Amino acid sequence: MNQSKPTVKVGAHVLLDNHLNELEDKRVGLVMNPTARVEGSHMLDTLIARDINVTALFAPEHGFRGDIGAGETIEDGIDQSTGLPVFSLYGKTRTPTPEMLEKVDILLFDIQDVGARFYTYNATLGNIIEAAAAQDIPVWILDRPNPAGDLISGWMMQDEHQSFVGKYPIPMVHGMTLGELAKMMVGEQWIKNAGQATVRVIPMEGWNRSMEWPETGLEWIPPSPNLPSFYHAYVYLGTVLFEGTTMSEGRGTDDPFLRIGSPQTKLTTSHIAQLRRQFSGVNIERRSFTPKSIPGKASNPKFEGEQCHGIAIQVTNPDAFNPVALGAELLSTLRDATPEASLNDYMPKLSGIDNSFLQEQLKNDLYLKNWEKTAQDFKEQRKPYLLYE
């Protein structure tokens, strides 16, 4: 959607227009990455240009400037353009220490999410709120759209599979903004110090729950290196499951999460025909690809330098299909076409359930009923925390 003025005004933009005077005489810490932009400018640069006293920067997974690959440790350092200290929240510690917060009176959190439980920014947000509450520091969340709109899908996380990629008891895809989710974390007391937390959401203007990303008019800035477009991020909500297998999820190609396969995969015409019958709004083709190491995006991807056989996915209409259901069906189909493939220990963290339960659900096509019940229950639970129609 190309237009000179976006349909949606993000929370950061609303802050700049309406609330900047409230930051005067405050020492401000920023939890941000490259998605923290308004009209092409990073919020760090904009706030400094507006004479806001920024004193500390906090880097989530992928780094403050977003040039670190998935799962790679981030070190503390100095931001080269401003000289400000950058504290890592994806290294030895994932929660700010009291020492990191010594020169901070208020924290601004501005990160574009994708709407998934397993995307680590929501866990970082919870850790920030916990740590800030203990030091009596308010947290302002500058809200941004959920790119997938109001989609709720996937399994609810079982407590025993809690991890940094599944920290809260929510479905795989939750249909909330991070501002709303922050309110829920505090209200449901999912985080320590919830009673002491001061959380303020600066809401968007012009966004509603029915909107998917293309309707917002906003520029897509990759929230992580392997999600270069909205379509990659949308399909990722389901094809992320392949990270929990011995098959390639397409890292090390130009289309991560839109290329799936392995050297052993033997897809038949009937495999592809069945998938095409089940899903409209997406083209699914047989395709071979060779993963390679890509600095900042994919270091040592699965089957590096080996030809993989599998599928290529092209989105034509995101409204026409559920990406999580697509991921589940692809998993079932490609496992059938790849007898050597197996699930690994990472799968329960992604799916939120035991591997044995997952296989039973896929084998007997029970998962859609499970997801429907999960979505109904979660819709009721989240109601008090919603900010948008």
C-alpha positions as CSV (number, residue, x, y, z in Angstrom):
1,M,0.0,0.0,0.0
2,N,1.8,3.1,-1.2
3,Q,0.6,6.4,0.1
4,S,2.3,9.6,1.3
5,K,0.6,9.5,4.7
6,P,0.1,6.3,6.7
7,T,-3.4,5.3,7.8
8,V,-2.1,4.5,11.3
9,K,-0.2,6.8,13.7
10,V,2.0,4.7,15.9
11,G,2.4,5.3,19.6
12,A,5.9,6.8,19.1
13,H,4.4,9.4,16.7
14,V,1.7,10.1,19.3
15,L,4.4,10.6,22.0
16,L,6.3,13.1,19.8
17,D,3.1,15.0,19.0
18,N,1.4,15.0,22.4
19,H,3.6,13.9,25.3
20,L,7.2,15.0,24.8
21,N,6.9,17.8,27.5
22,E,6.3,15.0,30.1
23,L,9.8,13.8,29.5
24,E,11.5,17.1,30.4
25,D,14.0,16.9,33.2
26,K,13.8,13.0,33.0
27,R,16.7,10.7,32.4
28,V,15.3,8.4,29.7
29,G,16.3,4.9,28.9
30,L,15.3,3.3,25.6
31,V,14.4,-0.3,24.8
32,M,14.4,-0.3,21.1
33,N,15.6,-1.8,17.8
34,P,15.6,-0.5,14.2
35,T,11.8,-0.7,14.0
36,A,11.5,2.2,16.4
37,R,11.1,4.7,13.6
38,V,8.7,7.6,12.8
39,E,8.6,8.9,9.3
40,G,12.0,7.3,8.5
41,S,13.9,8.6,11.6
42,H,15.0,6.4,14.5
43,M,13.4,7.5,17.8
44,L,16.8,7.7,19.4
45,D,18.0,10.3,17.0
46,T,14.6,12.1,17.1
47,L,14.5,12.3,20.9
48,I,18.1,13.6,21.1
49,A,17.3,16.2,18.4
50,R,14.3,17.3,20.6
51,D,16.7,17.7,23.6
52,I,15.4,14.7,25.5
53,N,18.0,13.5,28.0
54,V,18.6,9.9,26.8
55,T,21.0,8.2,29.2
56,A,20.9,4.5,28.4
57,L,20.0,2.1,25.6
58,F,18.8,-1.5,26.0
59,A,19.3,-4.1,23.3
60,P,16.8,-7.0,22.8
61,E,17.5,-10.1,20.6
62,H,19.1,-9.0,17.3
63,G,20.6,-5.9,18.9
64,F,19.7,-2.2,19.2
65,R,20.6,-1.6,15.6
66,G,19.2,-5.0,14.6
67,D,22.3,-6.5,12.9
68,I,22.7,-9.6,15.1
69,G,21.4,-13.0,13.9
70,A,18.7,-15.0,15.7
71,G,19.9,-16.5,19.0
72,E,23.3,-14.9,18.8
73,T,24.6,-13.5,22.1
74,I,24.7,-9.7,22.3
75,E,27.4,-7.9,24.3
76,D,27.2,-4.7,26.2
77,G,28.8,-1.8,24.3
78,I,28.6,1.8,23.1
79,D,26.3,3.1,20.4
80,Q,28.7,4.5,17.8
81,S,26.5,7.4,16.6
82,T,25.7,8.8,20.1
83,G,28.3,7.4,22.4
84,L,25.6,6.2,24.8
85,P,26.0,2.9,26.7
86,V,24.1,-0.1,25.2
87,F,23.1,-2.8,27.7
88,S,22.4,-6.2,26.4
89,L,19.1,-8.0,27.2
90,Y,20.1,-11.0,25.2
91,G,23.4,-12.1,26.6
92,K,24.6,-13.0,30.1
93,T,21.5,-11.3,31.5
94,R,18.1,-10.9,29.9
95,T,16.7,-8.6,32.6
96,P,18.1,-5.1,33.4
97,T,20.2,-5.1,36.6
98,P,19.8,-2.2,39.2
99,E,23.2,-1.0,38.0
100,M,21.9,-0.7,34.4
101,L,19.0,1.4,35.6
102,E,21.0,3.7,37.9
103,K,20.8,6.7,35.6
104,V,17.2,6.1,34.4
105,D,14.0,7.8,35.6
106,I,11.7,6.4,32.9
107,L,11.9,3.7,30.3
108,L,10.4,3.9,26.8
109,F,9.8,0.6,25.0
110,D,9.3,0.8,21.2
111,I,9.6,-2.4,19.2
112,Q,7.6,-3.8,16.4
113,D,6.3,-7.2,17.2
114,V,4.8,-9.9,14.9
115,G,2.1,-11.2,17.3
116,A,3.6,-14.5,18.3
117,R,4.2,-16.0,21.7
118,F,7.6,-17.4,20.6
119,Y,8.9,-14.0,19.4
120,T,11.2,-12.9,22.2
121,Y,10.3,-9.3,22.4
122,N,7.3,-10.0,24.6
123,A,9.5,-11.8,27.1
124,T,11.9,-8.9,27.0
125,L,9.0,-6.5,27.7
126,G,8.0,-8.6,30.7
127,N,11.5,-8.6,32.1
128,I,11.8,-4.8,31.6
129,I,8.5,-4.2,33.6
130,E,9.7,-6.6,36.4
131,A,13.1,-4.9,36.7
132,A,11.7,-1.4,36.5
133,A,9.0,-2.1,39.0
134,A,11.6,-3.2,41.6
135,Q,13.4,0.2,41.1
136,D,10.1,2.2,41.0
137,I,10.7,3.2,37.4
138,P,7.7,3.7,35.1
139,V,7.6,2.0,31.7
140,W,5.9,3.6,28.7
141,I,5.1,1.3,25.8
142,L,4.9,3.1,22.5
143,D,2.4,0.8,20.9
144,R,2.6,-0.5,17.3
145,P,0.3,-2.7,15.2
146,N,0.0,-6.4,15.5
147,P,0.8,-7.2,11.8
148,A,-1.5,-10.2,11.8
149,G,-4.4,-8.2,13.2
150,D,-6.8,-10.0,15.5
151,L,-5.6,-13.6,14.6
152,I,-5.6,-16.0,17.6
153,S,-4.3,-19.4,16.7
154,G,-2.3,-22.4,17.9
155,W,-1.9,-24.3,21.1
156,M,-1.9,-22.7,24.6
157,M,1.5,-23.0,26.3
158,Q,1.8,-25.8,28.9
159,D,3.6,-24.6,32.0
160,E,6.3,-27.2,31.8
161,H,7.4,-25.8,28.5
162,Q,7.9,-22.2,29.7
163,S,11.1,-20.6,28.2
164,F,12.3,-17.3,26.8
165,V,10.5,-18.2,23.6
166,G,7.3,-19.1,25.5
167,K,7.2,-17.1,28.7
168,Y,3.5,-16.5,29.2
169,P,0.3,-18.7,29.1
170,I,-1.0,-17.4,25.8
171,P,-1.7,-19.1,22.4
172,M,1.0,-19.3,19.8
173,V,-0.5,-16.3,18.0
174,H,-2.4,-14.0,20.4
175,G,-4.0,-11.2,18.4
176,M,-2.8,-8.4,20.8
177,T,-0.4,-5.5,20.6
178,L,2.5,-5.4,22.9
179,G,0.9,-2.6,24.8
180,E,-2.2,-4.7,25.4
181,L,-0.1,-7.7,26.3
182,A,1.9,-5.6,28.9
183,K,-1.4,-4.6,30.5
184,M,-2.3,-8.3,30.6
185,M,1.0,-9.4,32.1
186,V,0.5,-7.0,35.0
187,G,-3.2,-7.6,35.4
188,E,-2.9,-11.4,35.4
189,Q,0.2,-11.1,37.6
190,W,2.3,-13.2,35.2
191,I,5.3,-11.1,36.2
192,K,7.1,-10.5,39.5
193,N,6.5,-7.1,41.1
194,A,3.2,-6.7,39.2
195,G,1.7,-4.8,42.1
196,Q,4.5,-2.2,42.0
197,A,4.6,-1.8,38.2
198,T,3.8,1.5,36.6
199,V,3.0,0.7,33.0
200,R,1.6,3.3,30.6
201,V,0.7,2.5,27.0
202,I,0.8,5.4,24.5
203,P,-1.8,4.0,22.1
204,M,-1.9,4.3,18.3
205,E,-4.3,6.4,16.4
206,G,-6.2,5.0,13.4
207,W,-5.6,1.3,14.1
208,N,-8.3,-1.3,14.7
209,R,-8.1,-5.1,15.3
210,S,-9.3,-6.1,11.8
211,M,-6.3,-4.5,10.1
212,E,-3.4,-6.6,8.8
213,W,-0.2,-4.8,8.0
214,P,-0.8,-3.7,4.4
215,E,-3.8,-1.7,5.5
216,T,-1.8,0.4,8.0
217,G,0.1,2.3,5.3
218,L,3.3,1.9,7.4
219,E,6.7,1.0,6.0
220,W,7.8,-2.5,6.9
221,I,11.0,-2.4,8.8
222,P,12.2,-6.0,9.4
223,P,11.7,-6.7,13.2
224,S,14.5,-9.3,12.8
225,P,16.9,-10.1,9.9
226,N,15.0,-13.1,8.7
227,L,11.6,-11.4,8.3
228,P,12.3,-9.1,5.4
229,S,8.7,-8.5,4.5
230,F,5.2,-8.7,6.1
231,Y,4.6,-11.9,4.1
232,H,7.6,-13.6,5.5
233,A,6.5,-12.6,9.0
234,Y,2.9,-13.7,8.4
235,V,3.8,-17.2,7.2
236,Y,6.5,-17.4,9.9
237,L,3.7,-17.7,12.4
238,G,3.2,-21.3,11.2
239,T,6.4,-22.3,9.5
240,V,8.4,-21.4,12.6
241,L,7.5,-25.0,13.7
242,F,10.2,-26.3,11.3
243,E,12.8,-24.8,13.6
244,G,11.7,-27.6,16.0
245,T,12.5,-30.3,13.4
246,T,15.6,-31.6,11.6
247,M,14.3,-30.0,8.3
248,S,15.3,-26.6,7.0
249,E,13.0,-23.6,7.7
250,G,14.7,-21.7,4.9
251,R,17.3,-19.9,6.9
252,G,20.3,-19.2,4.7
253,T,18.1,-18.4,1.7
254,D,16.6,-15.2,0.4
255,D,13.2,-16.4,1.6
256,P,13.5,-17.7,5.2
257,F,10.2,-19.4,6.4
258,L,8.9,-19.4,2.8
259,R,11.3,-22.2,1.8
260,I,11.0,-25.6,3.6
261,G,12.7,-28.9,3.0
262,S,15.7,-31.1,3.4
263,P,18.1,-33.2,1.2
264,Q,15.9,-36.3,2.0
265,T,12.5,-34.8,1.2
266,K,10.6,-36.6,-1.6
267,L,7.4,-34.6,-2.3
268,T,4.9,-36.1,-4.7
269,T,2.4,-34.4,-6.9
270,S,-0.4,-35.6,-4.6
271,H,1.3,-34.0,-1.6
272,I,1.3,-30.6,-3.4
273,A,-2.2,-31.1,-4.8
274,Q,-3.6,-31.8,-1.3
275,L,-2.0,-28.6,0.1
276,R,-3.3,-26.5,-2.7
277,R,-6.8,-27.8,-2.2
278,Q,-6.7,-26.9,1.5
279,F,-5.2,-23.4,1.2
280,S,-6.2,-20.5,-1.0
281,G,-4.4,-17.1,-0.8
282,V,-1.1,-18.9,-1.1
283,N,0.9,-20.5,-3.9
284,I,2.8,-23.7,-3.0
285,E,5.3,-25.0,-5.5
286,R,7.9,-27.8,-5.4
287,R,11.4,-26.2,-5.2
288,S,15.0,-27.0,-4.5
289,F,17.3,-24.7,-2.6
290,T,20.8,-24.6,-1.1
291,P,21.2,-22.8,2.3
292,K,24.3,-20.8,2.8
293,S,25.8,-18.8,5.6
294,I,24.7,-15.2,5.4
295,P,26.4,-12.8,7.9
296,G,23.9,-11.1,10.3
297,K,21.1,-13.4,9.1
298,A,22.1,-17.0,9.1
299,S,25.3,-18.4,10.5
300,N,25.7,-22.1,10.0
301,P,22.1,-22.8,8.8
302,K,20.8,-26.3,8.6
303,F,22.2,-28.2,5.6
304,E,24.6,-25.4,4.7
305,G,25.9,-26.0,1.2
306,E,23.6,-29.0,0.6
307,Q,20.8,-29.1,-1.9
308,C,17.4,-29.3,-0.2
309,H,14.2,-30.4,-1.8
310,G,10.9,-29.1,-0.6
311,I,8.5,-26.2,-1.2
312,A,8.4,-22.5,-2.0
313,I,5.5,-20.5,-0.6
314,Q,4.2,-17.3,-2.2
315,V,1.4,-15.3,-0.5
316,T,-1.2,-13.8,-2.7
317,N,-3.9,-13.0,-0.2
318,P,-3.1,-13.1,3.6
319,D,-6.8,-12.7,4.5
320,A,-7.6,-16.1,2.8
321,F,-5.7,-18.5,5.1
322,N,-4.5,-19.1,8.6
323,P,-0.7,-19.2,8.6
324,V,-0.5,-21.3,11.7
325,A,-2.8,-24.0,10.2
326,L,-0.7,-23.8,7.0
327,G,2.4,-24.4,9.2
328,A,0.8,-27.4,10.9
329,E,-0.3,-29.0,7.6
330,L,3.1,-28.4,6.0
331,L,4.7,-30.1,9.0
332,S,2.4,-33.1,8.6
333,T,3.0,-33.2,4.8
334,L,6.7,-32.8,4.8
335,R,7.2,-35.3,7.6
336,D,5.3,-37.8,5.4
337,A,7.6,-36.9,2.5
338,T,10.7,-37.1,4.7
339,P,10.7,-40.3,6.8
340,E,14.2,-39.5,8.2
341,A,13.0,-36.2,9.7
342,S,12.3,-35.9,13.4
343,L,11.2,-33.4,16.0
344,N,13.8,-32.0,18.3
345,D,13.8,-30.6,21.9
346,Y,13.0,-27.1,20.6
347,M,9.6,-28.0,19.3
348,P,7.8,-28.1,22.7
349,K,9.1,-24.5,23.3
350,L,7.7,-23.4,20.0
351,S,4.4,-25.3,20.1
352,G,4.0,-25.1,23.8
353,I,3.0,-28.8,24.0
354,D,4.7,-32.2,24.3
355,N,6.0,-33.7,21.0
356,S,3.9,-36.8,21.5
357,F,0.7,-34.7,21.9
358,L,1.7,-32.6,18.9
359,Q,2.1,-35.8,16.7
360,E,-1.2,-37.1,17.9
361,Q,-3.0,-33.8,17.2
362,L,-1.5,-33.7,13.6
363,K,-2.1,-37.3,12.9
364,N,-5.8,-37.3,13.8
365,D,-6.5,-33.7,12.6
366,L,-7.5,-32.7,16.2
367,Y,-5.6,-29.5,16.3
368,L,-8.2,-27.2,14.8
369,K,-10.8,-28.0,17.4
370,N,-8.2,-27.6,20.1
371,W,-7.2,-24.2,18.7
372,E,-10.8,-23.0,18.4
373,K,-11.5,-23.7,22.1
374,T,-8.2,-22.1,23.0
375,A,-9.0,-19.0,21.0
376,Q,-12.5,-18.7,22.5
377,D,-11.2,-19.0,26.1
378,F,-8.4,-16.5,25.5
379,K,-10.7,-14.0,23.8
380,E,-12.6,-13.8,27.1
381,Q,-9.5,-13.7,29.3
382,R,-7.9,-10.8,27.3
383,K,-11.0,-8.6,27.1
384,P,-10.2,-6.3,30.0
385,Y,-6.9,-5.4,28.5
386,L,-7.8,-4.5,24.9
387,L,-7.2,-0.9,23.8
388,Y,-8.6,-1.0,20.3
389,E,-11.9,-1.9,18.7
